[in-house]
Amino acid sequence: MADTANLAAKQKEGSPKAEVTPTAAHVFQAMANVQAKLSEIGIAKTRGGAGINYAFRGIDAVMNTLAPILSEQKLMIVPRVAERTCDVRQAKSGSAMYFVVVKVEFLLVSGVDGSSFSGTTIGEAQDTGDKATNKAMSIAYKYFCFQTFCIPLDAQDDPDAHAVEQTVAPKQPDQKVTPVKPVAPKDMAPADRMKNFKIALSNAKDSDDAIVTWESPKAEALREVLSEDQNKELASYYGQVLSRFQEGAFA
């Protein structure tokens, strides 16, 4: 009897034991699901604005697209501003320009098991009013989402879904196109000269080009003949152009 008991005990000790594999944190599965969904629909460059001749992906498009997907996956994005710097510069017109840089930590939190994942991005913006910090945070949020979820510009399409008929267009004679530039003769009214200068700002290729235009001798001469209200209006427009370049960068 004792031998039988010992044999049973040894068999029990030597039998394989089932290993319990811990369940993976839900936050990572939710992030993968969000990325999979966004890879199908994408977020296109559709936003432009007055004086901006290109489209970009704005913060509204990002939030409107992400909100229902995050909700479906029980996933939340919680921002925390780790650092903020603000540099106030005086424009030649006399108005103040606020340059803000924020370092924001974003915490992705699962509503299922409380697991989380964090990432940090930088946001930069400038404004003549009180919106520089808000813009910088929006830019940080937007690019955190772009890079975390690898959001494409457009919905993924099957290349075999469309038949392309190749045609050869007839060769057209070369045509010389002369660009139209705003002209501001000396006898033009200040309001008209300001209007032309706004056109020049809106035609800037990037923020550096806009800054060069703003600080040019022609611009300085214009500001000298404008009234205080006109200078404020022009400075505000200049700030809007720079802000739109900030929002459109890397979009």
Sequence and secondary structure as in RCSB ss.txt:
>XXXX:A:sequence
MADTANLAAKQKEGSPKAEVTPTAAHVFQAMANVQAKLSEIGIAKTRGGAGINYAFRGIDAVMNTLAPILSEQKL
MIVPRVAERTCDVRQAKSGSAMYFVVVKVEFLLVSGVDGSSFSGTTIGEAQDTGDKATNKAMSIAYKYFCFQTFC
IPLDAQDDPDAHAVEQTVAPKQPDQKVTPVKPVAPKDMAPADRMKNFKIALSNAKDSDDAIVTWESPKAEALREV
LSEDQNKELASYYGQVLSRFQEGAFA
>XXXX:A:secstr
 HHHHHHHHHHHHHS          HHHHHHHHHHHHHHHH     EEETTEEEEE  HHHHHHHHHHHHHHTTE
EEEEEEEEEEEEEEE TTS EEEEEEEEEEEEEEETTT  EEEEEEEEEEEESSS HHHHHHHHHHHHHHHHHHT
  SS    GGGS                       TTS HHHHHHHHHHHHHT SSHHHHHHHHTSHHHHHHHHH
S HHHHHHHHHHHHHHHHHHHHHTT 
